[in-house]
Amino acid sequence: MKLTENDLRVLTAIARYHVLSASMIHRMVFPHRADRRHTRRRLQQLLHDKYLHRSSVSIAFSSGNFGPVYSVTDRSCDALAVYYNDDAWLALNTKPPRTDRLHHWLDIAWTHWIVDQATEAYPAVKLDTWINEWQSTCDVDGNPSGFVLHSQFREQPPLSCSPDAAFLLEIAGHRRVLYVEIDRGTTGVKRVAASKTPGYAELAARRVHRRHFPSTTFDDFSVLLITVSANHRDRLRCEVAKKSEHRPDLWLFASRDDFTPEAALFGDIFHDHTGEIGPLLNRSLIRDPEDKGTEGSHDAA
């Protein structure tokens, strides 16, 4: 099979976001096509020719539809490395995703896409790097030996930090690290606060974010917790605020419905641990005289 430009666009999207459903692929790659049959045909052919993995189970989506999830194979990474003349594609994780984590990984993929869309709309804002939780480190022989974002601080009593994702945003010369936690509402808010805050506090104390993103210009970072609803957001915020010994000031909370490409950067959708509401970035830093948004923000960058 000779790969077409559309095939390569599909493979690029799936490789970038690690796992995608057919509906997500259609929206990301072919947004102007009303008919999704073309997307389904391309996926079926790529699957037949061993360029894709397909999950053995179908996943129910928030839209009410359901279907399998797709991820890339070694063959597709080889093809992308040749197409882009970049061997970095060969280092991608091509292991089929765990069935019990598919919902979670789709949520991370969707969050990544929203950040991509948001930064593309503002040329003054740059997404320098995105790291997913499954991105692995390698030993001296090139074999996977761990995960980039996982930090094990001690064994007894156990203390670790494993963000769902992390990214670096640059604006006006400032480069800030943002860690991502996706909450699907399946765990009690008290448990989430108790289990997550100590690890991030230790991450901040040891400045591990500088190891993940050496070019950051900040001595601290923010944790973006995106959850299923406004009520859940507020309950989580209140519980994290109680953890005064574990740096609740690091945390920002948003509901999934509010976290859209249009609002992700400059919308007043983020709540800090005190309840103050504001945007992620200071709009004045984009230096656009036609952009007269609020000058307040949770982060200077």
C-alpha positions as CSV (number, residue, x, y, z in Angstrom):
1,M,0.0,0.0,0.0
2,K,1.3,3.4,-1.0
3,L,0.5,5.9,1.8
4,T,-1.4,9.0,0.6
5,E,-1.1,12.5,2.1
6,N,-4.3,11.9,4.0
7,D,-3.0,8.6,5.3
8,L,0.1,10.4,6.6
9,R,-2.1,13.1,8.2
10,V,-4.1,10.4,10.0
11,L,-0.9,8.6,11.2
12,T,0.6,11.9,12.3
13,A,-2.4,12.7,14.4
14,I,-2.6,9.3,16.1
15,A,1.2,9.3,16.7
16,R,1.0,12.8,18.3
17,Y,-1.8,12.0,20.6
18,H,-1.0,8.3,21.2
19,V,-4.6,7.1,21.1
20,L,-7.6,8.4,19.2
21,S,-11.1,7.3,18.4
22,A,-12.5,7.5,14.8
23,S,-14.6,10.5,15.7
24,M,-11.6,12.3,17.2
25,I,-9.5,11.5,14.1
26,H,-12.3,12.9,11.8
27,R,-12.6,16.1,13.8
28,M,-8.8,16.6,14.0
29,V,-7.8,15.6,10.5
30,F,-10.9,16.1,8.3
31,P,-13.0,18.8,10.0
32,H,-14.5,20.1,6.8
33,R,-15.8,16.7,5.6
34,A,-19.4,16.1,6.7
35,D,-19.3,12.5,5.7
36,R,-17.2,10.3,8.0
37,R,-17.2,7.3,5.7
38,H,-14.0,8.5,4.1
39,T,-12.3,8.5,7.6
40,R,-13.6,5.0,8.4
41,R,-12.3,3.6,5.0
42,R,-8.9,5.1,5.6
43,L,-8.7,3.6,9.1
44,Q,-9.8,0.2,7.9
45,Q,-7.1,0.2,5.2
46,L,-4.4,1.4,7.5
47,L,-5.4,-1.3,10.0
48,H,-5.4,-4.0,7.3
49,D,-1.9,-3.0,6.2
50,K,-0.5,-3.1,9.8
51,Y,-0.1,0.6,10.3
52,L,-2.5,0.7,13.2
53,H,-3.5,-1.1,16.3
54,R,-7.2,-1.2,17.2
55,S,-8.5,-1.8,20.7
56,S,-10.2,-5.1,21.2
57,V,-13.1,-3.4,23.0
58,S,-15.4,-0.5,22.1
59,I,-15.4,2.6,24.3
60,A,-18.5,4.7,25.1
61,F,-17.8,8.4,24.4
62,S,-19.4,11.5,26.0
63,S,-21.2,12.1,22.7
64,G,-23.2,8.9,23.2
65,N,-21.4,7.0,20.4
66,F,-19.1,4.1,21.0
67,G,-16.3,2.5,19.1
68,P,-12.7,1.2,19.2
69,V,-9.5,3.2,19.8
70,Y,-6.6,3.4,17.5
71,S,-2.8,3.6,18.1
72,V,0.3,3.5,15.9
73,T,2.5,0.5,15.2
74,D,6.3,0.3,14.5
75,R,5.5,0.3,10.8
76,S,3.7,3.6,10.9
77,C,6.5,5.1,13.0
78,D,9.0,3.9,10.3
79,A,6.8,5.6,7.6
80,L,6.6,8.9,9.6
81,A,10.4,8.9,10.2
82,V,11.0,8.6,6.4
83,Y,8.2,11.2,5.5
84,Y,9.5,13.8,8.0
85,N,13.2,12.7,7.7
86,D,13.2,12.6,11.5
87,D,14.2,9.6,13.6
88,A,12.5,10.9,16.6
89,W,9.3,9.2,15.4
90,L,11.1,5.9,15.9
91,A,11.2,6.5,19.7
92,L,7.4,6.6,20.1
93,N,5.6,4.1,22.3
94,T,3.9,1.6,20.0
95,K,2.7,-0.8,22.7
96,P,-1.1,-1.2,22.5
97,P,-2.8,0.7,25.3
98,R,-4.2,-1.1,28.3
99,T,-8.0,-1.6,27.9
100,D,-8.7,-0.3,31.4
101,R,-6.9,3.0,30.7
102,L,-8.5,3.8,27.3
103,H,-10.9,6.4,28.7
104,H,-8.2,8.1,30.6
105,W,-5.8,8.2,27.7
106,L,-8.5,9.5,25.4
107,D,-9.1,12.3,27.9
108,I,-5.4,13.1,27.9
109,A,-5.3,13.1,24.1
110,W,-8.3,15.5,24.0
111,T,-6.6,17.8,26.5
112,H,-3.5,17.8,24.4
113,W,-5.5,18.7,21.3
114,I,-7.3,21.5,23.0
115,V,-3.9,23.0,24.1
116,D,-2.6,22.6,20.5
117,Q,-5.7,24.4,19.1
118,A,-5.5,27.1,21.7
119,T,-1.8,27.9,21.0
120,E,-2.3,27.8,17.3
121,A,-4.8,30.6,17.6
122,Y,-2.2,32.8,19.3
123,P,1.1,32.9,17.5
124,A,2.6,34.8,20.4
125,V,2.1,31.7,22.6
126,K,4.2,28.6,21.9
127,L,3.7,25.1,23.1
128,D,7.4,24.1,23.5
129,T,7.0,20.5,24.7
130,W,4.3,18.1,25.7
131,I,5.2,14.9,27.7
132,N,2.6,12.2,28.3
133,E,2.6,9.8,31.3
134,W,3.6,6.8,29.1
135,Q,6.6,8.5,27.5
136,S,9.5,6.3,28.6
137,T,13.1,6.7,29.5
138,C,15.7,4.3,28.2
139,D,18.8,2.6,29.7
140,V,22.3,2.8,28.1
141,D,21.3,0.0,25.7
142,G,18.2,1.9,24.5
143,N,15.7,-0.3,26.3
144,P,12.7,1.3,28.1
145,S,13.5,1.5,31.8
146,G,10.9,3.9,33.3
147,F,8.7,6.8,32.6
148,V,9.9,10.4,32.1
149,L,7.3,12.0,34.4
150,H,7.3,9.4,37.2
151,S,9.4,10.5,40.3
152,Q,9.8,8.0,43.2
153,F,11.0,10.0,46.2
154,R,11.0,7.3,48.8
155,E,9.8,3.7,49.3
156,Q,8.8,3.8,53.0
157,P,6.5,5.4,53.6
158,P,5.9,5.6,49.8
159,L,6.0,9.0,48.2
160,S,5.9,9.6,44.5
161,C,4.5,11.8,41.8
162,S,3.2,10.6,38.4
163,P,1.5,13.4,36.4
164,D,-0.9,12.5,33.6
165,A,1.0,14.9,31.3
166,A,3.1,18.0,31.4
167,F,3.8,20.8,29.0
168,L,5.9,24.0,28.6
169,L,4.2,27.2,27.5
170,E,6.3,30.2,26.2
171,I,5.0,33.7,26.0
172,A,7.0,37.0,25.8
173,G,10.2,35.2,26.8
174,H,8.6,33.5,29.9
175,R,8.5,29.7,29.9
176,R,6.3,28.0,32.5
177,V,5.8,24.3,33.3
178,L,2.3,23.1,33.7
179,Y,1.4,19.6,34.9
180,V,-1.9,18.0,34.0
181,E,-4.2,15.9,36.1
182,I,-7.4,14.5,34.5
183,D,-10.1,13.6,37.0
184,R,-13.0,11.5,35.7
185,G,-14.9,11.6,38.9
186,T,-14.4,8.0,39.7
187,T,-12.4,8.6,42.9
188,G,-13.6,10.5,46.0
189,V,-12.4,14.1,46.2
190,K,-10.8,13.5,49.6
191,R,-8.8,10.6,48.3
192,V,-7.7,12.6,45.3
193,A,-6.5,15.5,47.4
194,A,-4.7,13.2,49.9
195,S,-3.0,11.1,47.3
196,K,-1.9,13.8,44.8
197,T,-0.8,16.8,46.8
198,P,2.2,15.4,48.7
199,G,3.9,14.2,45.5
200,Y,3.6,17.6,43.8
201,A,4.7,19.4,46.9
202,E,7.9,17.3,46.9
203,L,8.3,17.8,43.2
204,A,8.3,21.5,43.8
205,A,10.6,21.3,46.8
206,R,13.2,19.4,44.8
207,R,12.5,21.5,41.6
208,V,12.2,18.3,39.5
209,H,10.2,20.3,37.0
210,R,13.6,21.8,35.9
211,R,14.7,18.2,35.0
212,H,11.6,17.7,32.9
213,F,11.9,21.1,31.3
214,P,15.4,22.6,31.7
215,S,14.5,25.8,29.8
216,T,11.8,26.9,32.2
217,T,12.2,30.4,33.5
218,F,10.3,29.8,36.8
219,D,11.3,28.2,40.0
220,D,7.8,26.7,40.5
221,F,5.0,25.3,38.3
222,S,1.3,24.9,38.2
223,V,-0.9,21.8,38.3
224,L,-4.0,22.0,36.1
225,L,-6.7,19.7,37.3
226,I,-9.5,19.2,34.8
227,T,-12.5,17.4,36.0
228,V,-16.0,16.3,35.0
229,S,-18.2,19.2,36.3
230,A,-18.2,22.5,38.0
231,N,-19.5,20.9,41.2
232,H,-16.7,18.4,41.2
233,R,-14.2,21.1,40.5
234,D,-15.3,23.1,43.5
235,R,-15.3,20.1,45.8
236,L,-11.8,19.2,44.7
237,R,-10.6,22.7,45.2
238,C,-11.9,22.8,48.7
239,E,-10.2,19.5,49.6
240,V,-6.9,20.5,48.1
241,A,-7.1,23.9,50.0
242,K,-7.2,22.0,53.2
243,K,-3.7,20.5,52.5
244,S,-1.9,23.6,53.6
245,E,1.3,21.7,54.2
246,H,1.4,20.4,50.6
247,R,1.5,23.6,48.5
248,P,-2.2,24.0,47.5
249,D,-1.0,27.2,45.8
250,L,0.4,25.1,43.0
251,W,-3.1,23.9,41.9
252,L,-5.6,25.4,39.4
253,F,-9.0,23.8,38.8
254,A,-11.3,23.8,35.7
255,S,-14.3,21.8,34.6
256,R,-14.1,19.9,31.4
257,D,-17.0,21.8,29.8
258,D,-15.1,25.1,30.3
259,F,-11.8,23.8,29.0
260,T,-12.2,24.6,25.3
261,P,-9.7,25.8,22.7
262,E,-11.3,29.3,22.9
263,A,-11.0,29.5,26.7
264,A,-8.0,27.3,27.6
265,L,-5.4,30.2,27.6
266,F,-7.3,33.4,28.2
267,G,-10.7,32.5,29.5
268,D,-11.7,33.0,33.1
269,I,-12.1,29.3,33.8
270,F,-9.4,28.5,36.3
271,H,-10.1,28.5,40.1
272,D,-7.1,28.6,42.5
273,H,-7.2,27.0,45.9
274,T,-8.6,30.2,47.5
275,G,-11.5,30.4,45.0
276,E,-10.1,33.2,42.9
277,I,-11.1,32.9,39.2
278,G,-8.9,33.9,36.3
279,P,-7.2,32.9,33.0
280,L,-4.2,30.8,32.7
281,L,-2.2,33.5,30.9
282,N,-2.0,37.2,31.1
283,R,-3.6,38.5,27.9
284,S,-1.5,41.7,28.0
285,L,1.6,39.7,27.3
286,I,0.5,38.9,23.7
287,R,1.0,42.7,23.0
288,D,-1.9,42.9,20.6
289,P,-3.6,46.4,20.7
290,E,-6.8,44.8,19.5
291,D,-6.9,42.3,22.3
292,K,-8.2,44.1,25.4
293,G,-8.9,41.2,27.8
294,T,-8.3,41.2,31.5
295,E,-4.8,41.8,32.8
296,G,-5.2,39.6,35.8
297,S,-4.1,36.0,35.7
298,H,-2.9,33.1,37.8
299,D,0.4,32.9,36.1
300,A,2.7,35.6,34.7
301,A,3.5,33.3,31.8
